[in-house]
Amino acid sequence: MGDFTGKTLLIVGGTGSFGNAVLNRFLTTDIGEIRIFSRDEKKQDEMRHAFQVSYPEYAGKLLFFIGDVRELSSVRGAMHGVDYIFHAAALKQVPSCEFFPMEALKTNVIGLDNVLTAAIDEKVRAVICLSTDKAAYPINAMGVTKALAERVATAKSRTVPEAQTKICCTRYGNVLCSRGSVVPLWIDQIKAGRPVTVTNPDMTRFLMSLEEAVALVEFAFREGHSGDILVQKAPACTILTLAKAVCSLFGTDESQIRIIGIRHGEKMAETLLTNEECARAQDLGDFYRVPADNRTLNYDNYFSNGDAERNTLTEFTSDNTTRLDVDAVTAKLLTLPYIRQQLGTE
């Protein structure tokens, strides 16, 4: 694994879908140790037993830490000797954050600041912070807190040399079949003989697999510079197209799709790269890099020596990216282990 050989990786908020995907990717490699930090002991116990069964010869490299990112002292307890951190702890359900915005602030912003503070103090070599498309032009509490978390990460990156602690953010769209996402809900509805509930048929969403989310974090780890936001060029589809693909796979007629209306705080389309970020973004092929604006607070320097040039990129949204039809979405769904398990083909 090159950079990860013999190293210790800490996954903050590691009992979720992303943490499980990282373990499946890294545990059987020559990585030295993987630590899972979260506050849910039940999920930790379930994960511990699952990986002991699946990878008995590697399970000794997996350690679990109970703690809460909201408490700096709690985070410090898991940090000693860590080389790299993937930070995935967040409150991420849009409606829940709308009703409890201060709870979202405590986890998504203060929690991130605590992790970065402890990481810098312990001289952790790299921290990759997971963000979301909802941080771009945020209109809901979840997006606002994640946007602020990105600013915290950028500000922290200015306080420490990259050679000591590199701090990057990855921003990505909806991860198919992740915990709490819509596809598992629809599958449950189909199996229970209930209608397939769709918020708005014209709503568009980016589509990524868990493996692609992990690949984006790996790309940021290897290619990112401190203060960067890294974005993957993901395709998208309408919610109705996604629902039709799921119905087709699981043998349900499209007449079972029921429109229920947009929930609290939802957007019709998502943005991964804002027009303002495009002014300095770099096109890296399959990814965009948004470097930090590292100008100082001394704006007098720019009155006489301004920079009038900007890139020709425009904002990257789920409305102007590659649009997948039902057949393409169906093919993408069939690449996912969760879907194959639900279909009984794996």
N, C-alpha and C positions, 0 to 999 in steps of 0.2 A: 504493500500500500504506500510505499514511498514515505511521504511526509508523516503518515500516521503510524509507521512501524515503531512498536514499542512505546507509543505515546498514550497519554490518558485523555480521554474525551468525556466531557460533562455535557449531558443533554438536560437543559433546564425545562421543566414541563414535559418530561420525557415519556410519560405514560400514555400520551395520545397517539393518534394515527401516525404523525410524523416520527415520533420516537420509535414506534414499532418498525417503521420502514427503515430508519437509520440502523437499528439493530440487525435487521435482516440483511442490510447492505454491508455492515462492517464487522459484525461479531465473529464471523469465521475467517477474517483476515488476520494479519500479523499485528494488529493493533494491540497495545498493551492492556488497556483497561477502559471500560465504558461505565460511567456513573449516571444513574437516573435520579434526578432530583424532582420531587413533586410533593404535594400535600395530601394526596389520596392514597392511603395505605391499602385500601381494597384493590385498586387498580395495580399498585405495585406488586401485591401478593399474586394477583392473577398473571401479571407479566412474568414474574419470577418463575412461577410454576410452568407457564407455557414454554419459556425458553429453556428451562431445565429438561423438559420433555423433547423439544425440537432439536436442541444443540447441547446434549449433556457433556460433551467433551470441551465445550467452549464456555459453558455457563459460569465457570469460575472467574471469568474476566468481567462479569457483570455485577456491579454493586449498586445498592439502592440507598437513597438518603431521603428521609422524611423532612420536609421543611416548607417554608412559604417565602416566595420572592418578596413579599411585602415587608419582611423583617431582614434587615441587613445582617444581623448576627446569625440568623438561620442560614443565609446564603454562604456566609464565610465558612460555616462548618463543613461544606462540601467542596470548598475551593482549593484547599492546600494540595499542591502537587499536580494540579490540572495543567495540561498543555493547551487544549483547545476547548471552546464552548460553542455549542449550538443552542441558541436561546429561543425556545418555542412556547414558553408559558404565556398564556393570554386568556382573557375573557373575549370570546370571539363570536358569540351568538348576537346578531344585530338587535333583535327585539329585546333580549335580556339586558343588554347594555343601555338601551333606550330607557328602560324602567329603573335601572340601577347605575347611573353614569358615574357616581363616585366610586363604586366598586370596580368599574372598568378602569378608572383613573389609577386606583391604588395598585391594581395588578399590572396593567399594560404600560404605565408610565413610571410610577415609583418603583415597581418591581424590576423593570429594565434598568433603571438608574442604580438600584442596589446591586444587581448582577455586574454591571460595568464597573462600579466603584470597587467591589471586591476583586474583580478580575484584574484591574489595574494594580491594586495593592499587592496581589499575589504574582504579578508579572506573567499572567497568562498570555500566551503568544498570539492567539487570535480568537476573536469573538464574532460569530456570525448571528445576527439578529433577524428573526423571521418577521416580515411585515406583510401587508395585504394591499390589494388594489383599492380597498376602501379608504386607505390613507391618502389617496390622490383625489383632490377636490372632495373632501369629506363632507357628508351631509348628515351623518348619524354619529351617535356617541362612540360607537366602536371605532369608526373611521377617524374621528377627531383624536381619540386617545392614541391610536396607532400612528397618526401623523405626528403628534407631539413626541411619541417615543422615537420616531426616526430623527427628529430634531435633537433630542437628547443624545442619541448615539453619535450624530454628527458633531455636536458640541463636545462630547467626551473625547472624540477622536482627535480634537485639536489640542488636548491637554497632555497627550502622551506620545512619544515617538512611535511611529509604525514599527520600527525594529524591536520595540519592547512588546507592545500590544496593538495588534491590528483590529479595528472595529469596522465591520461592514453590515449593511442591511440588504436583505433580499425581499423583493416585493413580488408577490405572485397572486394569481386569480384563484377561482374555486378549485379545490382539489377533489376530484371525483372519488366518491365512496369513502371519504374521510369521516371521522366520527361526527355525527350531527348534521351531515350534509343531506341533500334532498334525494339522491338516488336510493340509498338504503331505505328511506321513508317510503318511497314509491313501491319498492319491492315488498316491503311489509304490507302495504295497503293492498297490493295485488294478491298476495298470498292469503290475506284475510277476506278477500272478496269485496273490498271496499272501493269506492271511487279513487282515482288517482288525482290528487289535488294540485292544481297549478295556480300560482299567484296571478301572473299576467302572461299571456301567450307570446307577446311581442318583446318581453324582457330578454336581453342578451347577457350571456355570461361566458367568461373565459373558461377553458377546459384544460386541466392538468391532471396527470396521474400522481400518486404519491412518489413513484420512482422519479418522475420529472422534478418534483419539488426537492427531493434529495439531491438530484443532479445540479439544480440551481445553487443549492447551498455549497456543494463541492466546488462548483465553478467560482463562487464568491471567495471561498477559502483559498483557492489556488491563484486566481487571476485578479481578485479585487484589491483595491488600495484602501487605506484607512479613510473612512468618511464616505465611501462609495455607497450608492444604492444600485443593486444589480436586478435587472428585469429580464425575464425570459419571454421570447416572442411566442405567445400561446395563441392557438386558434380559439374560436368561439362559436356559439350557436344560440338560437332562441330557446327559451325554456320549453316552449311547445315542441320543438324538434327533439330536445332531450327526452321529454316525456314520451313522445311517439316511439323513439328508439327503445326505451325501456319496455314499453307496452309490447312492441314487436318481439323483443327477446324473450319475454315471459308469457307470451301467448294471450295477451289481453287486448280486446278491441279498443280502438281509439275513442269509441263512444263513451268509455268509462272515465275519460279525462274530464274533470270538473274545475271550472275557473272560480277561484275564491277571492281574488283581489290581493293587492300588494300589502305586505305586512308593515309594521312600524319601521320607519327609517330605511326602507329599501330603495335602491336606485333602479331605473329602467336599464341603464347600461353602466358598465364598470370601466374605470380608467387605470391603466398600469403606468402610463407616462404622461405627465401634464404638459401643456403647451409651454409653460414657463421652464420646466425642466429640460425640454427639448433645446432650449437656447444653449445648453452646454453638454447635452448628452452625446455619447459616442456609440455608434453602431458597431457591434462586435460580431455580426453574423447572426447567430441564434439568440443573441442577448443584446440588451442595451446597458450601458454603464452611465450612471449619473454621478460625476465626481462632486465632491464637496466644494462649496464656495468658500475658499479659505482666505478671502480678503479680510483685512483687519477692520476694526471699528473706526479707524481714522479715514473717514470718507473724504476728507479734504484732498487726499491723494488723487481722487477720481474726478474732481471738478475740472482739472486741466488735462488729465490723461485718461479719459474714459475709453471704453471698449464698445464700439458701435456694431461690431460684427456679431452674428449669431448663426446657429445652424439652420438648415432648411427643413429639419425634421418637424413634423407636427405631432400633436398628442396621439397616443396609442391607446385605443379603446376597444371594447368588445363589439362596437358597431363598425369599426373600420379595419379590423384585422381579418384574417382568413375566416370565412363563414362556412361551417360544416353543415352538410345536409344530413338527412336521417341515416342514409347508408354509411356515411363517414363516421357519424357519431356511434352507430352500432358497432362498426369495426373497432373504434377506439375503446368502447366499453368491453368488448370481448378480449382485449389485451390485459384487462385487470383481473388479478387473482380473485378478488372478492366476487366479481360477477360470475366467473367460472365456477367458484364454489357454490354460489346460490343456484346456478343452473345444473349443478351436479356433474360438471364435466372435469372437475379437478379435485 
